[in-house]
Amino acid sequence: MHPNIRIWSINWSFLADAVEDCYEGVYKELPYFAMAEAVFALTYAHKQVDIIPDSIVDLGHADDSSVVRAVIMQNERAFEKYAKSQGISWQRITVKTLIKEVLSLSHREHR
């Protein structure tokens, strides 16, 4: 699996879980604006027609991933609190960890 797809999947799944847990009342402490932005990001990512068409190989999900990452970064404290409450490793979601993973996988691919 391409590293960008793996990272995209981790972030998308994290936001989807947070929205679902809030909607079902499992987690009640996510601020409304964070929930609203997460719903927007997931809706945007689900659309086939967006800024970069998903059909473009290696680039099609770049805009989707950027929107999802922006929402996580904008609401970092709220989502970190959610992650901890659910036993999710925040390290796995954070930008620094993701950058290290991309660089490591990219380096391996170029050998």
C-alpha positions as CSV (number, residue, x, y, z in Angstrom):
1,M,0.0,0.0,0.0
2,H,1.3,3.4,-0.9
3,P,2.3,5.4,2.2
4,N,0.0,8.3,1.3
5,I,-3.0,6.0,1.1
6,R,-2.1,4.4,4.5
7,I,-1.9,7.8,6.2
8,W,-5.1,9.0,4.5
9,S,-6.8,5.8,5.7
10,I,-5.6,6.3,9.3
11,N,-6.8,9.9,9.4
12,W,-10.1,9.3,7.7
13,S,-10.9,6.4,9.9
14,F,-10.0,8.4,13.0
15,L,-12.4,11.3,12.1
16,A,-15.1,8.9,11.1
17,D,-14.8,7.1,14.5
18,A,-14.9,10.4,16.3
19,V,-18.1,11.6,14.5
20,E,-19.8,8.2,15.0
21,D,-18.9,8.1,18.7
22,C,-20.2,11.7,19.2
23,Y,-23.4,11.0,17.2
24,E,-24.1,7.8,19.2
25,G,-23.4,9.5,22.5
26,V,-20.4,7.3,23.3
27,Y,-18.2,10.5,23.5
28,K,-19.9,13.7,24.5
29,E,-17.0,16.1,24.9
30,L,-16.1,16.9,21.3
31,P,-16.9,20.6,20.7
32,Y,-19.6,21.3,18.2
33,F,-17.3,23.1,15.8
34,A,-14.8,20.2,15.7
35,M,-17.7,17.8,15.0
36,A,-19.0,20.1,12.3
37,E,-15.6,20.4,10.6
38,A,-15.1,16.7,10.8
39,V,-18.4,16.0,9.1
40,F,-17.5,18.6,6.4
41,A,-14.1,16.9,5.9
42,L,-15.6,13.4,5.6
43,T,-18.3,14.6,3.3
44,Y,-15.7,16.4,1.1
45,A,-13.5,13.3,1.0
46,H,-16.4,11.1,0.1
47,K,-17.3,13.1,-3.0
48,Q,-15.9,11.9,-6.3
49,V,-15.9,15.4,-7.8
50,D,-13.7,17.8,-6.0
51,I,-10.7,20.0,-6.6
52,I,-8.5,17.1,-7.7
53,P,-10.5,14.3,-9.3
54,D,-10.0,11.1,-7.4
55,S,-9.4,9.3,-10.7
56,I,-6.0,10.9,-11.1
57,V,-3.4,8.3,-10.0
58,D,-1.2,9.3,-7.0
59,L,-2.8,12.7,-6.7
60,G,-6.6,12.1,-6.6
61,H,-6.8,12.0,-2.9
62,A,-4.3,14.7,-2.1
63,D,-7.0,17.4,-1.6
64,D,-9.2,15.0,0.4
65,S,-6.2,14.2,2.6
66,S,-5.4,17.9,3.0
67,V,-8.9,18.7,4.2
68,V,-8.9,15.9,6.7
69,R,-5.5,16.8,8.0
70,A,-6.4,20.5,8.3
71,V,-9.5,19.6,10.4
72,I,-7.4,17.4,12.7
73,M,-4.7,20.1,13.1
74,Q,-7.3,22.9,13.6
75,N,-8.9,20.9,16.4
76,E,-5.8,19.1,17.7
77,R,-6.6,19.5,21.4
78,A,-10.1,18.3,21.1
79,F,-9.2,15.3,19.0
80,E,-6.2,14.5,21.2
81,K,-8.6,14.4,24.1
82,Y,-10.9,12.1,22.2
83,A,-8.1,9.8,21.2
84,K,-6.9,9.4,24.7
85,S,-10.4,8.7,26.0
86,Q,-10.8,5.9,23.4
87,G,-7.4,4.4,24.0
88,I,-6.2,5.5,20.5
89,S,-2.5,6.4,20.2
90,W,-2.4,10.1,19.4
91,Q,1.2,9.5,18.2
92,R,-0.3,7.5,15.3
93,I,-2.4,10.5,14.3
94,T,-0.1,13.4,14.8
95,V,1.7,15.2,11.9
96,K,5.2,14.5,13.2
97,T,4.6,10.8,13.3
98,L,3.0,10.8,9.9
99,I,5.8,12.8,8.4
100,K,8.4,10.4,9.8
101,E,6.4,7.4,8.3
102,V,6.2,9.0,4.9
103,L,9.9,9.9,4.9
104,S,10.8,6.4,6.0
105,L,8.7,4.7,3.4
106,S,9.7,7.0,0.7
107,H,13.4,6.4,1.5
108,R,12.8,2.6,1.3
109,E,11.1,2.9,-2.1
110,H,14.0,4.8,-3.6
111,R,16.6,2.2,-2.6
